[in-house]
Structure formats: C-alpha cells, structure tokens
Amino acid sequence: MTTAREIMTSGAECIGSEDSALDAARKMTRLSVGALPVCGTDNKLKGVITDRDIVVKVLGKDNDPAQIKAGELAQGEAVTIGADDSAEEILTTMINHKVRRLPVIDGHDLVGMVAQADVARALPDPKVGELLQALSTD
C-alpha cells in the first residue's frame, strides 16, 4: 500500500494567516509552488491558499494583495490527509472535497503536501481517471 508519506513533497512551508496575499505570492514564487498551507499564530493549520485564490479573489476583484490577509483567503476547515493514509484514501478525499492538493499531517504536525499529480503516479490509470473527472466538473 502506497502512503501519503511515500508520495508527498516533504518540508511544506506555511504562510501565516496574518501575512498578506502578496507575501504568499512571493513565497510561492520563491518555493516554485502553486499552494501554501496557512497556519495561525498558534501554528495550527487553518487552510490552504493557492495561486488561483490570489488571482481570482484578490487581483480579479481589484483588491490590494498587500492589504488582504492570507487567512482571509483560506476558507473553511482545512482538509488534510494523514501521513500513513493510503493513496486510495487520498483519492477519495480529493474527490469528496474537490481539491487538487492536500496538506499531509502526522499527528498535529504538517509534514508535507500531496498533489493530484503525486496521486496520479501512485494509482492505476482507471483510478486516476476518476480523480481527473471529479476535479474537472463543477
């Protein structure tokens, strides 16, 4: 059984919930990633912010990215996956929540991120098709 720990990108870095969307964009650029976990002042995961969030929710609405907090863009409860959960469980979670990336936690600690492409490489083609179909529809 392939686990999240085996296919994730380790060393995920958070952006603080009080940091700006501009700070998040700069961090994404520096790390060459399209999403960042958002952590509160208590170091607990608050959600995920994506490059698309910044474009659509900030720039597309003529908001100043230096004035919008990353935490404002991370909506709802964070959807996560456990480090020892299977690729099948990751697939199910992504489909059920319609997300392309998941923070990976071990206990209460953020240990990495797993993306749609990571799952696609770990599962047989028919399962990958299910994921792609689910994430491509509204």
C-alpha positions as CSV (number, residue, x, y, z in Angstrom):
1,M,0.0,0.0,0.0
2,T,1.4,3.4,-1.1
3,T,1.0,6.0,1.6
4,A,0.9,9.8,1.6
5,R,4.3,9.8,3.3
6,E,5.8,8.0,0.3
7,I,4.4,10.2,-2.4
8,M,4.2,13.7,-0.7
9,T,6.6,16.6,-1.1
10,S,8.1,16.9,2.3
11,G,9.1,20.1,4.0
12,A,6.0,22.1,3.3
13,E,6.2,25.7,4.5
14,C,3.3,27.6,5.9
15,I,2.3,31.2,5.3
16,G,1.0,32.9,8.4
17,S,-2.7,33.7,8.5
18,E,-1.8,37.3,9.2
19,D,0.7,37.6,6.3
20,S,-0.6,39.3,3.2
21,A,-1.6,37.7,-0.1
22,L,1.4,39.5,-1.6
23,D,3.7,37.7,0.9
24,A,2.0,34.4,0.0
25,A,2.6,35.1,-3.7
26,R,6.2,35.9,-3.1
27,K,6.7,32.8,-1.1
28,M,5.0,30.6,-3.8
29,T,7.4,32.2,-6.3
30,R,10.5,31.5,-4.1
31,L,9.4,27.9,-3.5
32,S,8.1,27.3,-7.0
33,V,4.8,26.0,-5.7
34,G,1.2,26.8,-6.5
35,A,-0.3,26.4,-3.0
36,L,0.7,27.0,0.6
37,P,-0.7,25.8,3.8
38,V,-2.0,28.6,6.0
39,C,-1.0,28.4,9.7
40,G,-2.4,30.6,12.5
41,T,-0.4,32.3,15.2
42,D,-0.9,29.0,17.2
43,N,1.0,27.1,14.4
44,K,-2.2,25.1,13.6
45,L,-3.3,24.6,10.1
46,K,-6.1,27.0,9.0
47,G,-6.4,26.1,5.4
48,V,-4.6,26.3,2.0
49,I,-4.1,29.3,-0.2
50,T,-3.5,28.8,-4.0
51,D,-2.1,30.9,-6.7
52,R,-5.6,30.8,-8.2
53,D,-7.1,32.2,-4.9
54,I,-4.8,35.2,-5.2
55,V,-5.6,35.8,-8.9
56,V,-9.4,35.4,-8.6
57,K,-10.2,36.6,-5.1
58,V,-7.6,39.4,-4.9
59,L,-6.4,40.7,-8.3
60,G,-9.5,39.8,-10.2
61,K,-11.5,42.0,-7.7
62,D,-9.1,44.9,-7.8
63,N,-8.0,44.3,-4.2
64,D,-4.6,45.2,-3.0
65,P,-2.7,42.0,-2.3
66,A,-0.6,43.8,0.3
67,Q,-3.8,44.5,2.3
68,I,-5.6,41.1,2.1
69,K,-4.6,38.6,4.7
70,A,-3.7,35.0,3.6
71,G,-6.1,33.8,6.3
72,E,-9.0,35.6,4.7
73,L,-8.4,33.5,1.5
74,A,-8.2,30.1,3.3
75,Q,-11.9,29.4,3.7
76,G,-13.5,26.8,5.8
77,E,-11.9,24.0,7.8
78,A,-8.6,22.7,6.4
79,V,-8.9,19.4,4.5
80,T,-5.9,17.2,5.3
81,I,-4.7,13.6,4.9
82,G,-2.7,11.6,7.4
83,A,0.9,10.7,6.6
84,D,0.1,7.0,6.8
85,D,-3.1,7.1,4.8
86,S,-3.2,5.2,1.5
87,A,-3.2,6.6,-2.0
88,E,-6.8,5.3,-2.2
89,E,-7.8,7.4,0.8
90,I,-6.1,10.5,-0.7
91,L,-8.0,9.9,-3.9
92,T,-11.3,9.6,-2.0
93,T,-10.6,12.8,0.0
94,M,-9.6,14.8,-3.1
95,I,-12.8,13.7,-4.9
96,N,-15.1,14.3,-2.0
97,H,-13.7,17.7,-1.3
98,K,-12.9,18.6,-4.9
99,V,-9.3,19.7,-4.1
100,R,-6.1,19.1,-6.0
101,R,-3.7,19.4,-3.1
102,L,-3.8,18.3,0.5
103,P,-1.6,19.1,3.4
104,V,-0.2,15.9,5.0
105,I,-0.2,15.7,8.7
106,D,1.5,13.4,11.2
107,G,-0.4,13.8,14.4
108,H,-0.8,17.5,14.6
109,D,2.4,18.4,12.6
110,L,2.4,19.4,9.0
111,V,4.9,17.2,7.3
112,G,4.3,17.8,3.6
113,M,1.9,18.3,0.7
114,V,0.4,15.8,-1.7
115,A,-0.8,16.9,-5.1
116,Q,-3.1,15.4,-7.8
117,A,0.0,14.5,-9.9
118,D,1.5,12.6,-6.9
119,V,-1.6,10.5,-6.6
120,A,-1.8,10.0,-10.4
121,R,1.7,8.5,-10.4
122,A,0.8,6.2,-7.5
123,L,-2.5,4.7,-8.7
124,P,-3.6,2.6,-11.7
125,D,-5.0,4.5,-14.7
126,P,-8.7,3.9,-14.1
127,K,-8.5,5.4,-10.6
128,V,-6.6,8.4,-12.0
129,G,-9.4,8.9,-14.5
130,E,-11.9,9.0,-11.6
131,L,-9.9,11.8,-9.9
132,L,-9.5,13.8,-13.1
133,Q,-13.1,13.5,-13.9
134,A,-14.2,14.5,-10.4
135,L,-11.9,17.5,-10.3
136,S,-12.8,18.7,-13.8
137,T,-16.6,19.1,-13.1
138,D,-18.3,21.7,-11.1
